Amino acid sequence: MATWPLVKQVFEEHWLAHFGQPEVLRVDPEGVWRDTEASDWCATKGIQLDTIPAEAHWQIGIVENAIKQAKAVMTALAEEYHDMSLTELFSRALWACNSKDNHLGYSPLQHAMGRSPDEWGKLHDSRIQGYPIHPQEHADGGFKDTIQAMSIAERAFSKFQAEARIARATAAGQRPMKSFCPGDLVFFWRKQVPGGQGKGFSWSGQFVGPARVLAVETRVEEDGSLRPGSVVWLHHAGRLLKAAPEQLRAASEWEQAIEQLQGPGGSVDYHLSGDTSWS
């Protein structure tokens, strides 16, 4: 299990040493980043520690997608090379992702190193042209296995990219834009909710609430205009909660009527598995 001292060491050695200090760290609010030492360290460095709402992993989709890419390539390599070590699987997967991905017309290696690798996987100029291969390297499979492993990693990455594009296109038309205003009565989705009667927790997920919208964070566009951000602040049962707009649904007329009948300070916490419009 990762600990804050380990994460801090890796961050200092592998990020700060190469890319310098960031202004914002946008993270999943899991155990390491909820450590007070992490927030204190970021404060001393002048780094804003921005935690996403719970269970809203799509808000750090770039990182989540990169992890899925690496796992897909590692799985494809492991199925072909059963004796390949985990370290080599990981390094080959990262090389394929960093050399074949594309952002703003450039691969990650081009962004970081200023150039893409050549056909032999080299990032530097070589005085040896044609890459002469000794017959013994063909005989023991060293050269062939290297080229085949690169090919498998690249094919696995391309397959993952194609499937991801299809999935995004399929889901794009099914996510209506939601906007909320301070004072709105809403319910918020959670996977981990109390199961009741000593049953621990249910992981199937349901809408929980009601909660009152306190504020909606805004983002500034290039033209100076404001638009709703990706974080909505809620008040629920005396607690301040952070949620994503996609996790919320507006309360129905019946639910709003029940809340009004409770009166100020008399709100009860009830759970509903779906939207209702009872009369």
Secondary structure, 3 states (H helix, E strand, C coil): CCCHHHHHHHHHHHHHHHHCCCCEEEECCCHHHHCHHHHHHHHHHCCEEEECCCCCHHHHHHHHHHHHHHHHHHHHHHHHCCCCCHHHHHHHHHHHHHHHCCECCECHHHHHHCCCCCCCCCCCCCCCCCCCCCHHHHHCCHHHHHHHHHHHHHHHHHHHHHHHHHHHHHHHCCCCCCCCCCCCEEEEEECCEECCCCCCEECCCEEEEEEEEEEEEEEECCCCCEEEEEEEEEEECCEEEEECHHHEEECCHHHHHHHHHHCCCCCCCEEECCCCCCC
